[in-house]
Amino acid sequence: MRNRALWLAALVSWAISPLGGAHAQSFTAETQGRIDFRSGPPGGETASIWGYLSLPPGTGRAPAMVLMHGSSGLNAGSRVHYGELLNRHGIAAFYVDSFAGRGISSTVRDQSALSIRDNTRDAFVALRLLRAHPRIDPARIGVMGFSRGGTVSWAAALRDAYGEFRREGLSFALHVPYYPGCNFGPTAPTTGAPMLFLLGGADDWVRHEHCLDFVRHHRIANPRIEVKLYPGAHHAWDSAAPDGRLIAIPNAQNVTGCGTVLTNADGSGLDPRTGRRLAGAEREAALAACRRSSTVHIQASRVIRAASDGDLIAFLRRHFGL
């Protein structure tokens, strides 16, 4: 309880509200709590958003994780849980709120309210910020995300995407997508950084089969991609909702009613199971037929969350050298 009180106190004790763009930030070794910044492509940072930074004990440089929330927005319970978990193992946590500053409350029923591209730019700008913090090791910054944020997490690993940030030398050291959408991911290679996909076997918002297809394709070039599949786990098994209660989310946009179709650089599609190439129009038709709105479910499980926490920390300790 004492750790929780200290962590929450830090959130309200420190804040930075810059008037300039993302490059105007400056930090001291004690800077944590809410950090306001502007996001967007380099030179065009116009979205005013913020994140919450919690630092582990000590004075030396620590590894850090950028955390990206899902379609329901930033969850305070999740922020506290992962902040405490990571800090306890010597890792800083920077939980980004991509919605509130943009006036978005949710994208559950309309994922187009914020593009994945803009959402992923938020992660890269957060990476840039953390690299300037005197308590953060700039070579050991990873990204993890939940549902929509999980998609952001793997999108940030695409080697040939987000060139405006790559030209600054910005790449994450590792990636941890929790229950992301994967079925229309690109065939383009990743940076080669380690990745850990955490998937629910009973998820009816996203299908774990899509991510298994996606991983199978990308493992050919990047063997450092790992998967943990939790049988019986529903979407958001790690949420702060009442344990064991199956909660229905009506009219949620999802793509569970279709197979996996990856996207080539020229806009054509690829069936990763058969290797069949789909013309661009055929890929677009498959995508249009796949989108739907229906009732999906989330279910918190403290048992499964404990297992995924253990898998997360083992992965981070191994690749951060802790």
C-alpha positions as CSV (number, residue, x, y, z in Angstrom):
1,M,0.0,0.0,0.0
2,R,2.9,2.3,0.8
3,N,4.3,1.8,-2.8
4,R,0.9,2.5,-4.3
5,A,0.5,5.8,-2.2
6,L,4.0,7.0,-3.2
7,W,3.3,6.2,-6.9
8,L,0.0,8.0,-6.9
9,A,1.5,10.9,-5.1
10,A,4.1,11.2,-7.8
11,L,1.4,11.5,-10.4
12,V,0.0,14.6,-8.9
13,S,3.3,16.1,-7.7
14,W,5.1,16.5,-11.1
15,A,3.8,17.9,-14.3
16,I,5.3,19.5,-17.4
17,S,3.1,21.6,-19.7
18,P,5.3,22.8,-22.6
19,L,4.2,25.6,-24.8
20,G,6.3,24.4,-27.7
21,G,6.4,21.2,-29.7
22,A,7.8,17.8,-28.7
23,H,11.4,18.9,-29.1
24,A,11.0,21.7,-26.5
25,Q,11.0,19.3,-23.5
26,S,13.7,19.2,-20.8
27,F,13.8,17.0,-17.8
28,T,15.5,16.6,-14.5
29,A,16.3,13.3,-12.9
30,E,13.3,13.7,-10.7
31,T,10.8,14.5,-13.4
32,Q,7.8,12.0,-13.4
33,G,4.0,12.1,-13.2
34,R,2.0,13.7,-15.9
35,I,4.0,15.0,-18.9
36,D,2.1,17.0,-21.5
37,F,3.5,16.9,-25.0
38,R,2.5,17.4,-28.7
39,S,2.3,14.6,-31.1
40,G,2.4,14.2,-34.8
41,P,4.9,13.8,-37.6
42,P,8.3,15.6,-37.0
43,G,7.7,19.3,-37.5
44,G,4.0,18.9,-37.5
45,E,3.3,18.0,-33.8
46,T,-0.2,19.6,-33.4
47,A,-2.0,17.1,-31.1
48,S,-1.8,18.1,-27.5
49,I,-1.7,14.9,-25.4
50,W,0.0,13.6,-22.3
51,G,1.4,10.5,-20.5
52,Y,2.1,9.4,-17.0
53,L,5.7,8.6,-16.1
54,S,6.7,6.5,-13.0
55,L,10.3,5.9,-12.2
56,P,11.7,2.9,-10.3
57,P,13.7,3.5,-7.1
58,G,17.4,4.5,-7.5
59,T,19.5,7.1,-9.2
60,G,20.9,5.2,-12.2
61,R,19.6,4.9,-15.7
62,A,16.8,2.5,-16.0
63,P,15.1,0.7,-19.0
64,A,11.6,1.9,-19.8
65,M,8.3,0.8,-21.4
66,V,5.9,3.1,-23.3
67,L,2.4,1.8,-22.7
68,M,-0.4,2.3,-25.2
69,H,-4.1,1.9,-24.1
70,G,-7.0,0.3,-25.9
71,S,-10.2,1.4,-27.5
72,S,-11.9,2.4,-24.3
73,G,-9.1,4.9,-23.4
74,L,-6.6,5.0,-20.6
75,N,-7.7,2.9,-17.5
76,A,-6.5,4.2,-14.2
77,G,-6.4,0.7,-12.7
78,S,-4.3,-0.6,-15.5
79,R,-2.0,2.4,-15.2
80,V,-1.4,1.8,-11.5
81,H,-1.0,-2.0,-11.9
82,Y,1.6,-1.8,-14.7
83,G,3.4,1.2,-13.2
84,E,3.9,-0.6,-9.9
85,L,4.7,-3.9,-11.6
86,L,7.4,-2.5,-13.9
87,N,8.8,-0.1,-11.3
88,R,9.2,-3.1,-8.9
89,H,11.5,-4.7,-11.4
90,G,13.6,-1.7,-12.0
91,I,11.7,-0.5,-15.2
92,A,10.2,2.9,-15.8
93,A,6.6,3.1,-17.2
94,F,5.3,5.9,-19.4
95,Y,1.6,5.3,-20.0
96,V,0.4,7.5,-22.9
97,D,-3.2,8.9,-23.1
98,S,-3.8,9.3,-26.8
99,F,-7.6,10.1,-26.4
100,A,-8.4,12.7,-23.8
101,G,-6.3,15.6,-25.2
102,R,-7.9,14.9,-28.6
103,G,-11.4,15.0,-27.2
104,I,-11.9,11.3,-27.8
105,S,-13.6,9.1,-25.2
106,S,-13.6,5.8,-27.0
107,T,-13.1,4.2,-30.4
108,V,-15.0,1.0,-29.5
109,R,-17.8,1.7,-32.0
110,D,-15.7,3.7,-34.5
111,Q,-12.1,2.9,-34.8
112,S,-11.6,5.6,-37.4
113,A,-11.9,8.3,-34.7
114,L,-8.1,8.0,-34.5
115,S,-6.0,6.3,-37.1
116,I,-3.6,3.6,-36.1
117,R,-0.9,5.7,-37.9
118,D,-1.5,8.7,-35.7
119,N,-1.8,6.5,-32.6
120,T,1.6,4.9,-33.5
121,R,3.1,8.4,-33.9
122,D,2.2,9.0,-30.3
123,A,4.4,6.0,-29.3
124,F,7.3,7.3,-31.3
125,V,7.1,10.8,-29.9
126,A,7.0,9.2,-26.4
127,L,10.1,7.3,-27.3
128,R,11.8,10.5,-28.3
129,L,10.8,12.2,-25.0
130,L,12.1,9.3,-22.9
131,R,15.4,9.2,-24.6
132,A,16.0,12.8,-23.3
133,H,15.2,11.9,-19.7
134,P,18.4,11.6,-17.5
135,R,17.0,8.6,-15.6
136,I,16.2,6.6,-18.8
137,D,18.6,4.4,-20.7
138,P,17.9,5.5,-24.3
139,A,19.1,2.1,-25.7
140,R,16.6,0.2,-23.6
141,I,13.1,1.6,-24.3
142,G,10.3,-0.8,-25.4
143,V,6.6,-0.5,-26.2
144,M,3.7,-2.5,-25.0
145,G,0.0,-2.0,-25.6
146,F,-3.4,-3.5,-25.1
147,S,-5.9,-4.3,-27.8
148,R,-5.8,-1.2,-30.1
149,G,-2.6,-0.3,-28.3
150,G,-1.3,-3.8,-29.0
151,T,-1.7,-3.1,-32.7
152,V,0.3,0.1,-32.2
153,S,2.9,-2.0,-30.4
154,W,3.5,-4.3,-33.4
155,A,3.0,-1.5,-36.0
156,A,5.9,0.4,-34.4
157,A,8.1,-2.6,-35.2
158,L,7.7,-2.4,-39.0
159,R,11.1,-1.6,-40.4
160,D,10.1,0.3,-43.5
161,A,7.2,2.3,-41.9
162,Y,7.3,5.6,-40.0
163,G,10.4,6.7,-41.9
164,E,10.1,10.2,-40.5
165,F,11.0,8.8,-37.1
166,R,13.5,6.2,-38.4
167,R,15.5,9.0,-39.9
168,E,15.9,10.3,-36.3
169,G,17.3,6.9,-35.3
170,L,14.1,6.1,-33.4
171,S,13.4,2.4,-32.9
172,F,12.1,0.5,-29.9
173,A,14.3,-2.1,-28.3
174,L,11.4,-4.5,-28.0
175,H,7.6,-4.9,-28.5
176,V,4.9,-6.5,-26.4
177,P,1.4,-6.5,-28.0
178,Y,-1.4,-7.7,-25.7
179,Y,-4.4,-9.1,-27.5
180,P,-3.9,-7.0,-30.7
181,G,-5.7,-7.0,-34.0
182,C,-3.5,-8.8,-36.6
183,N,-5.6,-10.0,-39.5
184,F,-4.8,-7.2,-42.0
185,G,-1.2,-6.6,-40.9
186,P,1.5,-5.9,-43.5
187,T,3.9,-8.4,-45.0
188,A,6.8,-5.8,-44.6
189,P,9.6,-7.0,-42.4
190,T,10.1,-5.9,-38.8
191,T,13.2,-4.2,-37.3
192,G,14.3,-7.5,-35.9
193,A,13.7,-6.4,-32.3
194,P,12.4,-9.0,-29.9
195,M,8.6,-9.2,-29.7
196,L,6.2,-11.0,-27.4
197,F,2.6,-11.5,-28.4
198,L,0.2,-12.2,-25.4
199,L,-3.1,-13.7,-26.7
200,G,-6.4,-15.0,-25.3
201,G,-7.7,-18.3,-26.4
202,A,-11.3,-17.3,-25.8
203,D,-11.1,-13.8,-27.2
204,D,-14.1,-12.8,-29.3
205,W,-13.1,-9.2,-30.0
206,V,-9.9,-10.1,-31.8
207,R,-9.0,-13.7,-32.9
208,H,-5.7,-15.2,-31.7
209,E,-5.6,-17.2,-35.0
210,H,-5.0,-14.0,-36.9
211,C,-1.9,-13.2,-34.8
212,L,-0.6,-16.7,-35.0
213,D,-0.8,-16.4,-38.8
214,F,0.9,-12.9,-38.6
215,V,3.7,-14.2,-36.3
216,R,4.3,-17.3,-38.5
217,H,4.9,-15.1,-41.5
218,H,7.2,-12.6,-39.7
219,R,9.2,-15.2,-37.8
220,I,10.8,-16.2,-41.1
221,A,12.8,-13.0,-41.0
222,N,12.7,-12.3,-37.3
223,P,13.0,-15.5,-35.2
224,R,13.0,-13.4,-32.0
225,I,9.2,-13.2,-32.0
226,E,7.5,-15.1,-29.2
227,V,3.9,-16.0,-28.4
228,K,2.1,-16.8,-25.2
229,L,-1.5,-18.1,-25.7
230,Y,-3.6,-18.3,-22.6
231,P,-6.4,-20.9,-23.0
232,G,-9.8,-19.7,-21.8
233,A,-8.6,-16.1,-21.6
234,H,-11.1,-13.5,-22.9
235,H,-10.2,-10.0,-24.2
236,A,-8.8,-7.7,-21.4
237,W,-8.1,-10.5,-19.0
238,D,-5.7,-8.1,-17.2
239,S,-8.4,-5.4,-16.7
240,A,-9.4,-3.9,-13.3
241,A,-13.0,-5.1,-13.8
242,P,-14.5,-7.5,-11.3
243,D,-12.7,-10.8,-11.5
244,G,-14.6,-13.6,-13.4
245,R,-17.5,-11.5,-14.6
246,L,-18.1,-11.8,-18.3
247,I,-19.0,-8.3,-19.5
248,A,-20.7,-7.7,-22.8
249,I,-19.7,-4.8,-25.0
250,P,-22.4,-4.1,-27.6
251,N,-21.9,-2.7,-31.1
252,A,-18.2,-3.0,-30.9
253,Q,-16.3,-2.8,-34.2
254,N,-14.4,-6.1,-34.7
255,V,-12.9,-8.3,-37.5
256,T,-13.4,-11.7,-36.0
257,G,-15.6,-13.0,-38.8
258,C,-12.9,-13.5,-41.4
259,G,-9.5,-15.1,-42.0
260,T,-6.1,-13.5,-42.1
261,V,-5.2,-11.4,-45.1
262,L,-1.8,-9.7,-44.9
263,T,-1.1,-6.6,-47.0
264,N,1.8,-6.3,-49.5
265,A,3.6,-3.0,-50.2
266,D,1.7,-2.6,-53.5
267,G,-1.7,-2.9,-51.9
268,S,-2.3,-6.5,-52.9
269,G,-3.1,-9.2,-50.3
270,L,-1.5,-12.4,-49.1
271,D,-3.1,-15.4,-47.6
272,P,-0.4,-16.4,-45.1
273,R,-1.7,-20.0,-44.8
274,T,-1.7,-20.8,-48.5
275,G,0.7,-18.2,-49.9
276,R,-2.0,-17.1,-52.4
277,R,-1.7,-13.6,-53.6
278,L,-4.9,-11.4,-53.7
279,A,-5.3,-8.5,-56.1
280,G,-5.7,-5.1,-54.5
281,A,-9.5,-5.1,-55.2
282,E,-9.8,-8.6,-53.8
283,R,-8.0,-7.6,-50.7
284,E,-10.2,-4.5,-50.3
285,A,-13.3,-6.6,-50.7
286,A,-12.1,-9.1,-48.1
287,L,-11.5,-6.2,-45.7
288,A,-14.9,-4.7,-46.3
289,A,-16.6,-8.0,-45.8
290,C,-14.6,-8.6,-42.6
291,R,-15.6,-5.4,-40.7
292,R,-18.7,-5.7,-38.6
293,S,-20.2,-4.4,-35.3
294,S,-21.4,-6.9,-32.8
295,T,-21.4,-7.8,-29.1
296,V,-18.0,-8.8,-27.8
297,H,-16.9,-9.6,-24.3
298,I,-14.2,-8.8,-21.8
299,Q,-13.4,-10.9,-18.7
300,A,-10.9,-10.1,-16.0
301,S,-8.9,-13.0,-14.5
302,R,-6.5,-12.4,-11.7
303,V,-5.0,-15.9,-12.3
304,I,-4.4,-15.3,-16.0
305,R,-3.1,-11.7,-15.3
306,A,-0.6,-13.2,-12.8
307,A,0.6,-15.6,-15.5
308,S,0.9,-12.8,-18.2
309,D,2.6,-10.5,-15.6
310,G,5.2,-13.3,-15.1
311,D,5.7,-13.8,-18.8
312,L,6.1,-10.1,-19.4
313,I,8.6,-9.6,-16.7
314,A,10.6,-12.7,-17.7
315,F,10.8,-11.4,-21.3
316,L,11.8,-7.8,-20.2
317,R,14.4,-9.0,-17.8
318,R,15.9,-11.3,-20.4
319,H,16.1,-8.7,-23.1
320,F,16.9,-5.7,-20.9
321,G,19.6,-7.6,-19.2
322,L,18.2,-7.2,-15.7
